[in-house]
Amino acid sequence: MAEHIKVTLEHHLNRRYHAIKHGAGRRPAAVTYGKFNLRYRDPMLDGKRMRVTLNVIGLIAALEARRKKESELNAIPAERKPKRTLQRAADEYLAEIKATRKKKTHQAYIVAVKYFAEAVGGDKPVAEVTRGDMLDFRVYLREEKKQEPRSEWNKFSNVMSFLKMQGVRPGVTKHDWPKYVEKEPEIYEEQQLETFFAACDDHERLIYEFFLQTGMREQEVVHATERCIDSANYTVSVRHNPEYGWTPKMYKERTIPVPEALMEKLKRMLVERGKGGLLFPTREGLPQRHFLEMAKAIAQRAGLDKSEVWLHKFRATFCTRSLCDLTGEFCTRGNVRETGTRGAGAWRGRNTVLSRSSRSCGRSKSK
């Protein structure tokens, strides 16, 4: 069955486009002035998005023009319509993701869609993608790209989102999706932390104590400023940093209570530095993006296994400690995941950070 091409009527007023509702059971608002436009995908131009200004006066004439254009486009025989390729659809989709989503999200979609095009062929019409293509994609990720099960699932999910936006339903069932084992969150043992901090200088110690005692994510620490410090209430906030175009995950700010000793160190650092800005910048005053490399260098000096050191592990340790403080003896290493981490989002005592479930706190090391 050929895909129905929809034409949207828009009213252009005050530099904005407003879609006009129409059809059975709808009563479009009376519009007496302003321009009218038609918006649609042209099947003769490989699905290119079009916005055409109508040379008509009044809403009734504009609705009739919309109806005629929609009938005209849907009357084009399928054999005359050039088929929109996977590569063309991918380019347009990635441009939208770049404009509306964060950089890391955009990069993840680039990789997933690129691998999919490699697996099934970029010249394949996107409307002809089938369940068999998706199963081939799974095999390609596992055999050719050597992806771990969780990474395979992520890329499969990203491609399914891409196809959904193209109006393509390949017929994938729940049994066709990649399977992965939800791993236990890994945390630092006390002995590891003592050895690690013993190899730090004063500034390094403050940085990684900040990671450990706030549970903040890497990018949250990278973009934290002196405005995030509330020394009177002993709290640190995760805030939007417009100077560097950074926003918190899920676009949600939050406030974190911190120990008095850590707050005193932060105050002393800011006084000695004598200027505001980022909390832990580079020497040039720019965002520090090498916290992981610094941590691994410290681990090497301390004689620890570098492969066992990563930044999100500080967050997992923070979450586990916080939940154990809440539940006491009931929260042991063996039952933290089953009883505590899934309920992390329920704890809001003292305006604390645990505003997300432990799936974000206790995520295993990415491959």
C-alpha positions as CSV (number, residue, x, y, z in Angstrom):
1,M,0.0,0.0,0.0
2,A,1.4,3.4,-1.1
3,E,2.2,5.8,1.7
4,H,-0.3,8.7,2.0
5,I,1.3,12.1,1.6
6,K,0.0,14.6,4.0
7,V,-0.1,18.3,3.3
8,T,-0.2,20.7,6.2
9,L,-1.8,24.2,6.0
10,E,0.0,26.9,8.0
11,H,-0.9,30.4,8.9
12,H,2.0,32.8,8.9
13,L,1.6,35.5,11.5
14,N,4.0,37.5,13.7
15,R,7.0,35.7,12.2
16,R,5.7,32.3,13.2
17,Y,4.0,29.4,11.4
18,H,0.8,28.1,13.0
19,A,-0.7,24.8,11.7
20,I,-4.4,25.0,11.0
21,K,-6.5,22.0,12.0
22,H,-8.9,20.7,9.4
23,G,-10.9,17.7,8.6
24,A,-14.0,15.9,9.9
25,G,-15.1,17.1,13.3
26,R,-12.6,20.1,13.4
27,R,-13.6,23.7,13.2
28,P,-10.6,25.8,12.2
29,A,-10.3,29.2,13.9
30,A,-11.4,32.2,11.8
31,V,-8.3,33.8,10.1
32,T,-8.9,37.1,8.4
33,Y,-5.3,38.2,7.6
34,G,-1.8,37.0,7.2
35,K,-0.2,34.6,4.7
36,F,-0.9,30.9,4.2
37,N,1.6,28.2,3.4
38,L,1.6,24.6,2.5
39,R,4.1,22.2,4.1
40,Y,4.7,18.7,2.7
41,R,7.4,16.2,1.4
42,D,7.7,16.2,-2.4
43,P,7.7,12.6,-3.6
44,M,9.3,13.7,-6.9
45,L,12.2,15.3,-5.1
46,D,13.2,12.2,-3.0
47,G,10.9,13.3,-0.1
48,K,12.4,16.8,0.2
49,R,10.6,19.0,2.6
50,M,8.8,21.9,0.9
51,R,7.1,25.0,2.2
52,V,5.1,26.9,-0.4
53,T,3.4,30.3,0.0
54,L,-0.1,30.4,-1.3
55,N,-1.4,33.3,-3.4
56,V,-4.9,33.2,-2.0
57,I,-7.1,35.4,0.2
58,G,-9.1,33.9,3.1
59,L,-9.2,30.6,4.9
60,I,-11.7,28.9,2.7
61,A,-9.5,29.4,-0.4
62,A,-6.5,28.2,1.5
63,L,-8.2,25.0,2.7
64,E,-9.3,24.3,-0.9
65,A,-5.7,24.8,-2.2
66,R,-4.4,22.4,0.5
67,R,-7.0,19.7,-0.5
68,K,-6.1,20.1,-4.2
69,K,-2.3,19.8,-3.5
70,E,-2.8,16.7,-1.4
71,S,-4.9,15.1,-4.0
72,E,-2.3,16.0,-6.7
73,L,0.6,14.5,-4.8
74,N,-1.2,11.3,-3.9
75,A,-2.3,10.8,-7.5
76,I,1.3,10.4,-8.7
77,P,1.9,6.7,-9.7
78,A,4.3,4.9,-7.4
79,E,6.5,3.9,-10.3
80,R,7.1,7.6,-11.1
81,K,8.2,8.4,-7.6
82,P,12.0,8.3,-7.0
83,K,12.7,6.0,-4.0
84,R,14.2,7.8,-1.0
85,T,17.5,6.1,-0.1
86,L,18.6,5.1,3.3
87,Q,21.6,7.4,3.1
88,R,19.5,10.4,2.1
89,A,17.0,9.8,4.9
90,A,19.9,9.3,7.4
91,D,21.5,12.6,6.4
92,E,18.3,14.5,7.0
93,Y,17.6,12.7,10.3
94,L,21.1,13.3,11.7
95,A,20.8,17.0,10.8
96,E,17.6,17.2,12.9
97,I,19.3,15.4,15.8
98,K,22.2,17.8,15.6
99,A,19.9,20.8,15.8
100,T,17.7,19.5,18.6
101,R,19.7,17.1,20.8
102,K,23.0,17.1,22.7
103,K,26.4,16.5,21.1
104,K,26.9,13.1,22.6
105,T,23.4,12.0,21.5
106,H,24.2,13.2,18.0
107,Q,27.4,11.3,17.9
108,A,25.8,8.1,19.2
109,Y,23.2,8.3,16.4
110,I,25.9,9.0,13.8
111,V,27.7,5.8,14.7
112,A,24.5,3.7,14.8
113,V,23.1,4.9,11.5
114,K,26.5,4.6,9.8
115,Y,26.8,1.0,10.9
116,F,23.3,0.2,9.7
117,A,24.0,1.8,6.3
118,E,27.2,-0.4,6.1
119,A,25.2,-3.5,7.0
120,V,22.3,-3.2,4.6
121,G,23.6,-0.7,2.0
122,G,23.2,3.1,1.9
123,D,21.5,2.9,-1.6
124,K,18.6,0.7,-0.3
125,P,15.2,2.5,-0.3
126,V,14.4,3.3,3.3
127,A,10.8,2.3,2.8
128,E,12.0,-1.2,1.9
129,V,13.9,-1.9,5.2
130,T,12.6,-5.3,6.6
131,R,12.9,-7.4,9.7
132,G,15.5,-9.4,7.9
133,D,17.7,-6.3,7.5
134,M,17.4,-5.6,11.2
135,L,18.5,-9.2,12.0
136,D,21.4,-8.8,9.6
137,F,22.3,-5.6,11.4
138,R,22.4,-7.5,14.7
139,V,24.8,-10.0,13.2
140,Y,26.9,-7.2,11.7
141,L,27.3,-5.5,15.1
142,R,28.2,-8.7,16.8
143,E,30.5,-10.3,14.2
144,E,32.0,-7.4,12.3
145,K,32.1,-4.6,14.8
146,K,32.6,-6.9,17.9
147,Q,30.1,-4.9,19.9
148,E,29.3,-5.9,23.5
149,P,25.6,-6.9,24.1
150,R,24.7,-3.6,25.8
151,S,26.3,-1.6,22.9
152,E,24.6,-3.8,20.4
153,W,21.2,-3.1,22.1
154,N,21.9,0.7,22.2
155,K,22.7,0.9,18.4
156,F,19.8,-1.4,17.5
157,S,17.4,0.9,19.5
158,N,18.9,4.1,17.9
159,V,18.2,2.6,14.4
160,M,14.7,1.6,15.4
161,S,14.1,5.2,16.4
162,F,15.5,6.5,13.1
163,L,13.2,4.1,11.1
164,K,10.2,5.1,13.2
165,M,10.8,8.8,12.2
166,Q,10.8,7.7,8.6
167,G,7.4,6.0,9.0
168,V,9.0,2.6,8.5
169,R,7.8,-0.4,10.5
170,P,10.2,-3.3,9.7
171,G,8.1,-5.9,11.7
172,V,10.6,-6.5,14.5
173,T,9.3,-8.5,17.4
174,K,10.4,-8.3,21.0
175,H,12.3,-11.5,20.6
176,D,14.4,-9.9,17.8
177,W,16.0,-7.3,20.0
178,P,19.5,-7.9,21.4
179,K,19.7,-9.2,24.9
180,Y,22.1,-8.1,27.5
181,V,22.7,-8.9,31.2
182,E,22.2,-6.0,33.6
183,K,25.5,-6.0,35.5
184,E,26.0,-5.2,39.1
185,P,27.3,-1.6,39.7
186,E,31.0,-1.6,40.5
187,I,32.3,0.6,43.3
188,Y,35.7,1.5,44.8
189,E,36.7,-0.5,48.0
190,E,38.0,1.5,50.9
191,Q,41.5,0.2,50.4
192,Q,41.5,1.3,46.8
193,L,40.4,4.8,47.7
194,E,43.0,5.1,50.5
195,T,45.8,4.1,48.1
196,F,44.4,6.3,45.3
197,F,44.2,9.5,47.5
198,A,47.6,8.8,49.0
199,A,49.1,9.3,45.5
200,C,47.3,12.6,44.9
201,D,48.7,16.1,45.4
202,D,46.4,18.6,47.2
203,H,44.6,19.8,44.1
204,E,44.1,16.3,42.7
205,R,42.8,15.1,46.0
206,L,40.2,17.9,46.1
207,I,39.0,17.1,42.5
208,Y,38.4,13.4,43.2
209,E,37.0,14.0,46.7
210,F,34.5,16.3,44.9
211,F,33.6,13.5,42.5
212,L,33.3,11.0,45.4
213,Q,31.4,13.2,47.9
214,T,28.9,14.8,45.4
215,G,28.2,11.9,43.0
216,M,28.3,14.4,40.1
217,R,28.8,13.2,36.6
218,E,31.9,14.1,34.6
219,Q,30.3,16.8,32.5
220,E,28.6,18.2,35.6
221,V,32.0,18.6,37.3
222,V,33.5,20.0,34.1
223,H,31.0,22.8,33.9
224,A,30.5,23.5,37.6
225,T,31.3,27.1,38.6
226,E,31.7,29.1,41.8
227,R,28.0,30.0,41.5
228,C,27.2,26.3,42.2
229,I,28.7,26.6,45.7
230,D,26.5,27.6,48.7
231,S,28.9,27.7,51.6
232,A,26.2,28.9,54.0
233,N,24.1,25.8,53.5
234,Y,26.9,23.4,52.7
235,T,25.5,22.5,49.3
236,V,26.7,22.2,45.7
237,S,24.3,22.7,42.8
238,V,24.2,21.2,39.3
239,R,23.3,24.2,37.1
240,H,22.9,25.1,33.5
241,N,26.1,26.8,32.2
242,P,25.0,29.0,29.2
243,E,28.6,30.3,28.7
244,Y,29.7,26.9,27.4
245,G,26.3,25.9,26.0
246,W,25.9,23.0,28.5
247,T,22.7,21.8,30.2
248,P,22.3,19.1,32.8
249,K,21.1,15.6,31.9
250,M,17.3,15.6,31.4
251,Y,17.5,19.4,31.6
252,K,17.1,19.1,35.4
253,E,19.1,21.1,38.0
254,R,19.6,19.7,41.5
255,T,21.2,20.5,44.8
256,I,23.6,18.3,46.7
257,P,24.5,18.4,50.4
258,V,28.2,18.0,51.0
259,P,30.4,17.4,54.1
260,E,31.7,20.4,55.9
261,A,35.3,19.4,55.4
262,L,34.9,19.4,51.6
263,M,33.1,22.8,51.7
264,E,36.0,24.3,53.6
265,K,38.5,23.0,51.1
266,L,36.4,24.5,48.2
267,K,36.2,27.9,50.0
268,R,39.9,27.9,50.6
269,M,40.6,27.1,47.0
270,L,38.4,29.9,45.7
271,V,40.0,32.4,48.1
272,E,43.5,31.4,47.1
273,R,42.6,31.6,43.4
274,G,41.1,35.0,43.8
275,K,38.7,34.7,40.9
276,G,35.4,33.0,40.0
277,G,34.5,31.0,36.9
278,L,34.8,27.2,36.5
279,L,35.6,25.3,39.7
280,F,38.3,23.1,38.1
281,P,39.5,24.7,34.9
282,T,42.7,24.2,32.9
283,R,45.5,26.7,33.3
284,E,44.0,28.7,30.5
285,G,40.7,28.9,32.3
286,L,38.9,26.5,29.9
287,P,36.8,23.5,30.8
288,Q,39.0,20.6,32.0
289,R,38.2,17.6,29.9
290,H,41.0,15.2,31.0
291,F,39.8,14.1,34.4
292,L,39.8,10.5,33.4
293,E,43.4,10.6,32.1
294,M,44.4,12.4,35.3
295,A,42.7,9.7,37.4
296,K,44.4,6.9,35.5
297,A,47.8,8.6,35.9
298,I,47.3,8.8,39.6
299,A,46.2,5.1,39.7
300,Q,49.5,4.2,37.9
301,R,51.5,6.2,40.4
302,A,49.7,4.4,43.2
303,G,50.3,1.0,41.7
304,L,46.6,0.3,41.0
305,D,45.2,-1.3,37.9
306,K,44.3,1.5,35.5
307,S,41.6,-0.5,33.9
308,E,39.8,-0.5,37.2
309,V,39.6,3.2,37.4
310,W,36.9,5.4,35.7
311,L,35.0,8.4,36.7
312,H,31.4,7.0,36.9
313,K,32.7,4.5,39.5
314,F,33.0,7.5,41.9
315,R,29.3,8.2,41.3
316,A,28.3,4.5,41.9
317,T,30.4,4.5,45.1
318,F,28.6,7.7,46.3
319,C,25.2,6.3,45.6
320,T,25.9,3.0,47.3
321,R,27.3,4.8,50.4
322,S,24.3,7.1,50.6
323,L,21.8,4.3,50.3
324,C,23.7,2.3,53.0
325,D,23.5,5.3,55.3
326,L,19.8,5.3,54.7
327,T,19.1,1.6,55.2
328,G,21.8,0.8,57.7
329,E,22.8,-2.8,58.2
330,F,20.1,-4.0,55.7
331,C,22.1,-2.5,52.9
332,T,25.0,-4.8,52.4
333,R,27.2,-5.3,49.3
334,G,25.1,-8.3,48.3
335,N,21.7,-6.6,48.3
336,V,22.5,-3.0,47.4
337,R,21.3,-3.5,43.9
338,E,18.2,-5.4,44.8
339,T,17.0,-3.2,47.6
340,G,18.6,0.1,47.4
341,T,19.7,1.3,44.0
342,R,16.3,1.0,42.3
343,G,14.8,3.2,45.0
344,A,17.5,5.9,44.8
345,G,15.0,8.2,43.1
346,A,12.6,8.1,46.1
347,W,15.0,9.7,48.5
348,R,14.8,13.5,48.6
349,G,16.1,14.1,52.2
350,R,17.9,17.5,52.6
351,N,17.4,18.3,48.9
352,T,19.9,15.7,47.9
353,V,21.2,14.6,44.6
354,L,19.6,11.2,44.4
355,S,17.1,12.5,42.0
356,R,17.5,9.6,39.6
357,S,17.2,5.9,40.0
358,S,20.4,3.9,40.4
359,R,20.4,2.9,36.8
360,S,22.1,6.2,36.3
361,C,24.2,5.9,39.5
362,G,25.2,2.3,39.2
363,R,25.8,2.0,35.5
364,S,28.6,-0.4,34.7
365,K,31.8,0.7,32.9
366,S,31.1,1.4,29.3
367,K,33.0,-0.6,26.7
